[in-house]
Amino acid sequence: MNPEPLSLFPFSERSRRLQAEVRRFVDEKIVPAEAEFQAHAADTATRWTIPPLLESLKAEAKAAGLWNVFLPPHAHAAQSDAAHGAGLSNLDYAPIAEAMGRSIYAPEVFNCSAPDTGNMEVLLQFATPQQQAPWLPRLLAGEIRSAFAMTEPEVASSDATNIALPIVRDGEEFVIRGRKWWTTGAGDPRCAVLIVMGVTDPDAAPHRRQSMVLVPMDTPGVRVLRPLTVFGYDDAPHGHVEIEFDDVRVPVANLLGVSGSGFEIAQARLGPGRIHHCMRSIGLAQRALEAMVERARTRHAFGRPLGGHGMAQEAIALSRCEIEQARLLTLHAAAALDAYGNKGAKDLIGMIKIVAPRMACAVIDRAMQLHGAGGLSQDHFLAQAYAGARSLRLADGPDEVHIASLARSMLKG
């Protein structure tokens, strides 16, 4: 049903092997475990705790060598053992990310979930050995989680020059006051450190005002105010939370890079991350299409299977076309990122960020329609899948920002 685009994108043998192994692990071990994960989250006594089965699956994935495979070659070369990643290119990793996208639980099982992936890459590229030591080894081992605090409730954060959280130097400390929200992962009891973006140089040029600093979650004054929901889903125990920083003090030594380099670090972080997000959304849409096809074959209405009705046939055919289009475009972007870097692949990365989440929303919506009222319920994965796909149209920049940026680039010629 889904042949690989071999002639256009010749994946390495290592990538092909990992694609097959990850897909098998997801379908045979993680998808069947989803009901247990959901039951764990439905129990108020355990909702914000970690399901024991999740840790068991992580140990199994690590033992199988399916661990940290998102890490790029330069990161792999800097590490001493295979547990630090497969050293794959963005193109080689992309179809593996698609396989992980089939279940919302899968990326964590392989220690390849956002925001940890981006945070680990930031620590590898921009942190000093002293900054890495408390956090990076434990993140790579899957022992702790992390979060990335950028978006703010009081400003339009789609224009990142609006980011206003003050990070004020006081001697050898930074003092942080204000709020962040949609800080994904900060509700997790294992979340040990935040990467916080705020204003350190208010009088500098707009793109040189912000910096990033490391803030341990147990720092006095760091308070999780509330979990935020997406269409009622709070994604416990990971969560998307609003955080208050009440006179939080951290050493100046916690500054990542140099003062004013926040935008540079953010762009380095977001390029590969957008590839990962889009390929995972393609994997989720592919699973929705497979569910749609199975439903159309087995459910009968008005004297015949749903698949015998033209509207169902159209939904299936259009979904197949749209998934394939998004997959090829995203693989093209991944290959361009490998060849030309973030700057050279900027337009293609913007294109996939426009196309892939919209495609996923459309495909999952059709699948819900074919599943009838049940498709809206907890009896199927589709409603939660739609919530995740819809949120991706805002995460890492809303559609409108990517559309405007792409158009400006084209108009410049």
Secondary structure by P-SEA (a helix, b strand, c coil): ccccccccccccaaaaaaaaaaaaaaacccccaaaaaaaaaacccccccccaaaaaaaaaaaaaccccccccaaaaaaccccccccccccccaaaaaaaaacccccccccccccaaaaaaaaaacccccccccccaaaaaacccccccccccccccccccccccccccccccbbbbbcccccccccccccccccbbbbbcccccccccccbbbbbbcccccccccbbbbccccccccccbbbbbbcccccccccccccccaaaaaaaaacaaaaaaaaaaaaaaaaaaaaaaaaaaaccccccccccccaaaaaaaaaaaaaaaaaaaaaaaaaaaaaccccccaaaaaaaaaacaaaaaaaaaaaaaaaacccccccccccaaaaaaaaaaacccccaaaaaaaaaaaaaac
